Amino acid sequence: MDRELLKDVLISQDRKQEEEIVERSLMVRLNDLLETPFVVIISGIRRCGKSTILRALKDDESYYVNFDDERFIGLTVSDLAPLHNLLIELFGKRDVFLLDEIQHIKGWERFVRRLHDEGMKVVVTGSNATMLSRELGTHLTGRSVTLELYPFSFREYLHFKGVKMGPINRMTPAEKSVMRKNLSEYMRSGGFPEYLKTGRDEYLQSLYQNILYRDIITRYGLTSEIPLKESAFYAASNISKEMSYNNVRKLTGLSSATTVKEYFGYMENSYLNFLVNRYDHSLKKQLYYNKKIYFIDPALARLVGFRPTEDQGRLLENIVYLALRRNGGEIFFHRGSNECDFVVRKKAMITEAIQVTMDLEKAGEREVKGLIEALVQYDLDQGLILTWDHYEEMEIEGKTVIVKPVWEWLFEND
């Protein structure tokens, strides 16, 4: 790569950008990890704020390089050592490397391994979960920790909007109404920072196209975009619903259910959508059962998919799923004689069972039956039903059922 052009890019990127940023929940864990010898990986969908976090870490003791810059096209792993030397020449010796979207450089993990072995602190971002984990597993086993970043959570959204609130147990009815109003807006506008600033659907359309073409079609060498778009359309149109690979195969015209599974894997690796297994002690049965679909962001799902009416209940369930992902643990759904939306496993044990519904009065019997069945099945004493605006505590068949508004749970669990 042309040396003078490379110098211009590095100089322009080294300038610390002063920008007001929303406090992200991930920063607490990230700051702790910066004090450890681990390589820190921040993984997540495009434009969810990874670069903003890296730029916020930038100081005079660190290098910042964004490999998503189009001027770096053609850069290879053999250019990284000369790039390092040029950084030293331009800015002096520094011990912290902030490397943004480095997965564009094939073999990057060898360079990062060398920096780590030389005692450097390295923070890396990327937008492909499987690619990062596979490359880390090969060369950085035991030397790295991965954090996942998502579009704004509800609490982060409130911070972005400048909404102040005190302790939940002291909130007035008017303040609770403000929370419900903001949750309703969050369900429509989602959490991509730039979209919240502009409100322009063209931004989301451009983001979606970049994910499809740069993160999936180009990366996996797909020869046709139509089946992928139809798969994404299906996912966005059916959030919080069950699906089978075979049904999607019939709708998209893909050659086999195995190909459909691969396409959904590509989308999940790029954080566009997620598939949740029905829980069973048998892993083989888990893989065989239908999956439930969730999407990365309600606004992007609205743009990509189609729904004749705003199904608020399914949107609410999707938001709860994303909150559970942020909190860790393995997420499943339960189905027996009845269904429970979420069961969460931590350390090989089911620890939580959660139902989500807009209106408990309309769907109460079904929701309660599904929750109680899950509590009995997994030997839990207490379960949770999240609603739009309902508080209650019930004792049913020796089990405690707590009912509370989604906005309150979201705020407490961020």
C-alpha positions as CSV (number, residue, x, y, z in Angstrom):
1,M,0.0,0.0,0.0
2,D,1.2,3.5,-0.8
3,R,3.2,4.8,2.2
4,E,2.2,8.4,1.9
5,L,-1.5,7.5,1.6
6,L,-1.2,5.3,4.6
7,K,0.4,8.1,6.6
8,D,-2.5,10.4,5.7
9,V,-5.1,7.9,6.8
10,L,-3.3,7.2,10.1
11,I,-2.9,10.9,10.9
12,S,-6.5,11.7,10.2
13,Q,-7.7,8.7,12.3
14,D,-5.4,9.6,15.2
15,R,-7.2,12.8,16.0
16,K,-9.4,12.3,19.1
17,Q,-12.9,13.1,18.2
18,E,-14.7,15.1,20.8
19,E,-18.3,13.8,20.8
20,E,-20.9,13.4,23.4
21,I,-21.6,9.7,23.9
22,V,-24.4,7.9,25.6
23,E,-23.2,5.9,28.7
24,R,-23.2,2.3,27.6
25,S,-23.8,-0.5,30.1
26,L,-20.9,-2.5,28.5
27,M,-18.4,0.2,29.6
28,V,-18.4,-1.0,33.2
29,R,-17.2,-4.5,32.2
30,L,-14.9,-3.0,29.5
31,N,-13.1,-0.7,32.0
32,D,-12.5,-3.7,34.3
33,L,-11.0,-5.7,31.4
34,L,-8.7,-2.9,30.4
35,E,-6.8,-3.6,33.7
36,T,-6.2,-7.2,32.7
37,P,-3.7,-8.7,30.2
38,F,-6.5,-10.1,28.0
39,V,-7.1,-9.0,24.4
40,V,-10.6,-7.5,24.5
41,I,-13.0,-8.2,21.6
42,I,-16.1,-6.0,21.2
43,S,-18.4,-7.8,18.7
44,G,-21.7,-6.6,17.4
45,I,-23.8,-5.4,14.4
46,R,-22.7,-2.5,12.3
47,R,-23.4,1.0,13.6
48,C,-24.4,-0.1,17.1
49,G,-21.7,2.1,18.6
50,K,-18.5,0.0,18.7
51,S,-16.4,2.6,17.0
52,T,-17.8,5.3,19.3
53,I,-16.6,3.3,22.3
54,L,-13.1,2.8,20.9
55,R,-12.8,6.5,20.1
56,A,-13.9,7.3,23.6
57,L,-11.0,5.2,24.8
58,K,-8.5,7.0,22.6
59,D,-5.8,9.1,24.3
60,D,-2.2,10.0,23.8
61,E,-1.1,6.6,25.0
62,S,-3.0,4.6,22.4
63,Y,-3.2,4.0,18.7
64,Y,-6.5,4.0,17.0
65,V,-6.9,2.4,13.5
66,N,-10.2,1.9,11.7
67,F,-9.9,-0.8,9.1
68,D,-13.4,-0.2,7.8
69,D,-11.9,2.9,6.0
70,E,-12.2,2.4,2.2
71,R,-8.7,3.7,1.8
72,F,-7.5,0.5,3.4
73,I,-9.0,-1.7,0.7
74,G,-6.2,-4.1,-0.4
75,L,-4.4,-4.1,2.9
76,T,-3.2,-7.5,3.9
77,V,-1.8,-9.0,7.1
78,S,1.8,-8.5,5.7
79,D,1.1,-4.8,5.8
80,L,0.4,-4.7,9.5
81,A,4.0,-4.9,10.7
82,P,5.0,-1.9,8.4
83,L,1.8,-0.1,9.6
84,H,2.9,-0.6,13.2
85,N,6.3,0.8,12.4
86,L,4.7,3.8,10.7
87,L,2.5,4.4,13.8
88,I,5.7,4.5,15.9
89,E,7.3,6.9,13.4
90,L,4.3,9.2,13.4
91,F,3.3,9.2,17.1
92,G,6.0,7.6,19.1
93,K,5.9,4.3,21.0
94,R,2.5,3.5,22.6
95,D,1.4,0.3,24.3
96,V,-2.4,0.3,23.7
97,F,-3.9,-0.7,20.3
98,L,-7.5,0.1,19.5
99,L,-8.2,-1.8,16.2
100,D,-11.7,-1.2,14.7
101,E,-13.3,-3.7,12.4
102,I,-10.1,-5.6,12.0
103,Q,-11.8,-8.7,10.6
104,H,-11.4,-7.1,7.1
105,I,-7.7,-8.2,7.3
106,K,-7.4,-11.9,6.8
107,G,-5.0,-13.4,9.3
108,W,-5.3,-10.4,11.7
109,E,-5.2,-12.6,14.7
110,R,-1.6,-13.5,14.2
111,F,-0.7,-9.8,14.4
112,V,-2.8,-9.3,17.5
113,R,-1.2,-12.4,19.1
114,R,2.3,-11.0,18.5
115,L,1.3,-7.6,20.1
116,H,-0.2,-9.5,23.1
117,D,3.0,-11.6,23.5
118,E,5.0,-8.4,23.5
119,G,3.0,-7.0,26.4
120,M,0.8,-4.7,24.5
121,K,-2.9,-4.0,25.4
122,V,-5.2,-4.7,22.5
123,V,-8.9,-3.9,22.0
124,V,-10.5,-5.2,18.8
125,T,-14.0,-4.7,17.3
126,G,-15.7,-6.7,14.7
127,S,-19.1,-7.4,13.2
128,N,-19.0,-11.1,12.6
129,A,-19.5,-13.4,15.6
130,T,-18.4,-16.7,14.2
131,M,-15.5,-15.4,12.3
132,L,-14.1,-13.6,15.3
133,S,-14.6,-16.6,17.6
134,R,-13.0,-19.1,15.1
135,E,-10.0,-16.9,14.6
136,L,-9.6,-16.2,18.3
137,G,-9.9,-19.9,19.0
138,T,-7.1,-20.7,16.7
139,H,-4.5,-18.2,17.9
140,L,-5.7,-16.5,21.0
141,T,-7.2,-19.3,23.2
142,G,-7.1,-18.2,26.8
143,R,-5.8,-14.8,25.9
144,S,-9.0,-13.0,25.0
145,V,-12.4,-12.0,26.3
146,T,-15.4,-11.1,24.1
147,L,-18.0,-8.6,24.9
148,E,-21.1,-8.2,22.7
149,L,-22.6,-4.7,22.0
150,Y,-26.1,-4.2,20.7
151,P,-28.1,-1.1,19.7
152,F,-29.3,1.0,22.6
153,S,-31.1,-0.8,25.5
154,F,-34.2,0.9,26.9
155,R,-32.1,2.5,29.7
156,E,-29.6,3.7,27.2
157,Y,-32.4,5.0,25.0
158,L,-33.8,7.0,27.9
159,H,-30.3,8.4,28.5
160,F,-30.0,9.4,24.8
161,K,-33.4,11.1,25.0
162,G,-32.4,13.0,28.2
163,V,-35.2,11.4,30.2
164,K,-34.4,11.5,33.9
165,M,-35.9,9.2,36.4
166,G,-35.4,8.4,40.1
167,P,-36.0,5.2,42.0
168,I,-38.9,3.1,40.6
169,N,-40.5,2.7,44.0
170,R,-40.9,6.5,44.3
171,M,-42.2,7.2,40.8
172,T,-45.5,9.1,40.5
173,P,-48.3,7.9,38.1
174,A,-47.3,10.7,35.7
175,E,-43.7,9.5,35.7
176,K,-44.8,6.0,35.0
177,S,-46.9,7.3,32.1
178,V,-43.7,8.9,30.7
179,M,-42.0,5.5,30.9
180,R,-44.8,3.8,29.0
181,K,-44.7,6.6,26.3
182,N,-41.0,6.2,25.9
183,L,-41.3,2.4,25.7
184,S,-43.9,2.8,23.0
185,E,-41.5,5.1,21.0
186,Y,-38.6,2.7,21.6
187,M,-40.6,-0.2,20.2
188,R,-41.0,1.8,16.9
189,S,-37.7,3.6,16.6
190,G,-35.3,1.0,18.1
191,G,-31.8,1.7,19.3
192,F,-29.4,2.5,16.4
193,P,-27.8,5.8,17.5
194,E,-27.6,7.5,14.1
195,Y,-31.2,6.6,13.2
196,L,-32.4,8.1,16.5
197,K,-30.5,11.3,15.6
198,T,-31.9,11.6,12.1
199,G,-35.1,9.6,12.0
200,R,-34.5,8.9,8.4
201,D,-35.4,5.4,7.0
202,E,-32.8,5.9,4.3
203,Y,-30.1,5.5,7.0
204,L,-31.6,2.1,8.0
205,Q,-31.9,1.1,4.4
206,S,-28.2,1.8,3.8
207,L,-27.2,0.0,6.9
208,Y,-29.3,-3.1,5.9
209,Q,-27.7,-3.1,2.4
210,N,-24.2,-2.9,3.9
211,I,-25.0,-5.9,6.2
212,L,-26.3,-7.9,3.3
213,Y,-23.6,-7.1,0.7
214,R,-20.5,-6.5,2.8
215,D,-21.0,-8.8,5.8
216,I,-22.8,-11.7,4.1
217,I,-22.8,-11.9,0.3
218,T,-19.2,-10.8,-0.2
219,R,-17.9,-12.6,2.9
220,Y,-19.5,-15.9,2.1
221,G,-19.2,-15.7,-1.7
222,L,-22.9,-16.0,-2.4
223,T,-23.8,-15.9,-6.0
224,S,-27.4,-14.7,-5.7
225,E,-28.9,-12.0,-3.4
226,I,-32.5,-12.9,-3.8
227,P,-32.7,-16.0,-1.5
228,L,-30.8,-14.1,1.2
229,K,-33.2,-11.1,0.9
230,E,-36.2,-13.4,1.1
231,S,-34.8,-15.1,4.1
232,A,-34.2,-11.8,5.8
233,F,-37.7,-10.6,4.8
234,Y,-39.2,-13.8,6.4
235,A,-37.2,-13.3,9.6
236,A,-38.2,-9.6,10.0
237,S,-41.9,-10.4,9.2
238,N,-42.1,-13.2,11.7
239,I,-40.4,-12.0,14.8
240,S,-41.2,-13.9,18.0
241,K,-42.8,-16.7,15.9
242,E,-41.8,-20.3,15.4
243,M,-40.3,-21.4,12.1
244,S,-38.9,-24.5,10.4
245,Y,-36.1,-24.5,7.9
246,N,-38.3,-26.6,5.6
247,N,-41.1,-24.0,5.5
248,V,-38.7,-21.2,4.7
249,R,-37.2,-23.4,1.9
250,K,-40.6,-23.6,0.3
251,L,-41.1,-19.8,0.5
252,T,-37.6,-18.8,-0.7
253,G,-37.0,-21.5,-3.4
254,L,-33.7,-22.5,-1.8
255,S,-32.5,-25.9,-2.7
256,S,-32.6,-27.6,0.7
257,A,-33.4,-27.0,4.4
258,T,-29.7,-27.3,5.0
259,T,-29.1,-24.2,2.7
260,V,-31.8,-22.3,4.6
261,K,-30.0,-23.2,7.9
262,E,-26.7,-21.8,6.4
263,Y,-28.4,-18.5,5.4
264,F,-29.9,-18.0,8.8
265,G,-26.5,-18.8,10.2
266,Y,-24.9,-16.1,8.1
267,M,-27.5,-13.6,9.3
268,E,-27.0,-14.6,12.9
269,N,-23.2,-14.3,12.6
270,S,-23.8,-10.7,11.4
271,Y,-26.2,-10.0,14.3
272,L,-29.1,-9.4,12.0
273,N,-31.4,-11.9,13.5
274,F,-31.3,-14.7,16.1
275,L,-32.8,-18.2,16.4
276,V,-33.9,-19.6,19.8
277,N,-34.1,-23.4,20.4
278,R,-37.0,-25.1,22.2
279,Y,-35.5,-26.5,25.4
280,D,-34.9,-30.2,25.8
281,H,-32.4,-32.2,27.8
282,S,-31.5,-33.8,24.5
283,L,-29.3,-31.6,22.3
284,K,-30.3,-33.7,19.3
285,K,-34.0,-32.9,19.9
286,Q,-33.2,-29.2,20.4
287,L,-31.7,-29.1,16.9
288,Y,-34.6,-31.0,15.4
289,Y,-37.4,-28.8,16.8
290,N,-38.7,-25.6,15.3
291,K,-36.9,-22.4,16.3
292,K,-38.2,-19.0,17.3
293,I,-37.0,-15.9,15.4
294,Y,-35.9,-12.6,16.9
295,F,-34.5,-9.5,15.2
296,I,-31.7,-7.2,16.2
297,D,-33.8,-4.0,16.3
298,P,-37.6,-3.2,16.0
299,A,-37.0,-0.3,13.6
300,L,-34.9,-2.4,11.2
301,A,-37.4,-5.2,11.4
302,R,-40.2,-2.7,10.4
303,L,-38.1,-1.5,7.4
304,V,-37.0,-5.0,6.2
305,G,-40.2,-7.0,6.9
306,F,-43.9,-6.8,6.5
307,R,-46.8,-7.0,9.0
308,P,-50.3,-5.9,8.2
309,T,-50.9,-4.6,11.8
310,E,-48.5,-3.5,14.5
311,D,-48.3,-6.7,16.6
312,Q,-47.2,-5.0,19.8
313,G,-47.1,-8.2,21.8
314,R,-44.5,-9.8,19.5
315,L,-42.5,-6.6,19.4
316,L,-42.5,-6.5,23.2
317,E,-41.3,-10.1,23.3
318,N,-38.5,-9.3,20.9
319,I,-37.3,-6.4,23.1
320,V,-37.3,-8.7,26.1
321,Y,-35.3,-11.3,24.2
322,L,-32.6,-8.7,23.4
323,A,-32.5,-7.6,27.0
324,L,-32.0,-11.3,28.1
325,R,-29.1,-11.6,25.5
326,R,-27.4,-8.5,27.0
327,N,-27.6,-10.1,30.4
328,G,-26.0,-13.4,29.4
329,G,-27.1,-17.0,29.9
330,E,-28.5,-19.4,27.3
331,I,-32.0,-18.5,26.2
332,F,-34.6,-21.1,25.1
333,F,-38.4,-21.4,24.9
334,H,-40.5,-24.0,26.6
335,R,-43.2,-26.1,24.8
336,G,-45.1,-28.9,26.4
337,S,-48.9,-28.9,26.7
338,N,-48.5,-25.1,26.9
339,E,-45.8,-22.6,26.0
340,C,-43.5,-20.3,28.0
341,D,-41.8,-17.6,26.0
342,F,-38.4,-17.8,27.7
343,V,-36.5,-20.1,30.0
344,V,-32.9,-19.1,30.8
345,R,-30.1,-21.5,31.6
346,K,-27.0,-20.5,33.6
347,K,-24.3,-23.0,34.6
348,A,-26.3,-25.9,33.2
349,M,-29.4,-25.1,35.3
350,I,-32.7,-23.4,34.2
351,T,-32.8,-20.4,36.5
352,E,-35.7,-18.3,35.0
353,A,-39.0,-18.6,33.3
354,I,-40.6,-15.6,31.7
355,Q,-43.8,-14.9,29.8
356,V,-44.5,-11.7,27.8
357,T,-47.9,-10.3,27.0
358,M,-49.4,-6.9,26.2
359,D,-52.7,-7.6,28.0
360,L,-52.9,-10.1,30.8
361,E,-56.7,-9.9,31.0
362,K,-57.0,-11.1,27.4
363,A,-54.3,-13.8,27.4
364,G,-54.0,-14.4,31.2
365,E,-55.1,-18.0,31.4
366,R,-52.9,-19.2,28.6
367,E,-49.9,-17.2,29.9
368,V,-50.3,-18.4,33.4
369,K,-50.7,-22.1,32.4
370,G,-47.5,-21.9,30.3
371,L,-45.5,-20.3,33.0
372,I,-46.7,-22.7,35.7
373,E,-46.0,-25.7,33.5
374,A,-42.4,-24.4,33.0
375,L,-41.9,-23.7,36.7
376,V,-43.0,-27.3,37.5
377,Q,-40.9,-28.8,34.7
378,Y,-37.7,-27.1,35.8
379,D,-38.4,-27.1,39.5
380,L,-38.5,-23.3,39.9
381,D,-40.3,-21.6,42.8
382,Q,-41.0,-18.3,41.1
383,G,-41.8,-17.0,37.6
384,L,-42.4,-13.7,35.9
385,I,-45.1,-12.3,33.6
386,L,-44.1,-9.1,31.8
387,T,-47.0,-6.9,30.7
388,W,-47.6,-3.4,29.4
389,D,-49.0,-2.0,32.6
390,H,-50.0,-4.6,35.2
391,Y,-48.8,-5.3,38.7
392,E,-49.8,-8.4,40.7
393,E,-48.4,-11.3,42.7
394,M,-50.1,-14.6,42.7
395,E,-49.6,-18.0,44.4
396,I,-50.6,-20.8,42.1
397,E,-50.0,-24.5,42.7
398,G,-47.3,-23.7,45.2
399,K,-45.5,-21.3,42.8
400,T,-45.1,-17.6,43.0
401,V,-46.1,-15.6,39.9
402,I,-44.9,-12.0,39.7
403,V,-46.5,-9.7,37.2
404,K,-44.9,-6.4,36.4
405,P,-44.6,-3.8,33.5
406,V,-42.0,-4.5,30.9
407,W,-40.5,-1.0,31.2
408,E,-39.8,-1.5,34.9
409,W,-38.1,-4.9,34.3
410,L,-36.1,-3.5,31.4
411,F,-34.9,-0.6,33.6
412,E,-34.0,-2.9,36.5
413,N,-32.2,-5.5,34.4
414,D,-29.9,-3.2,32.4
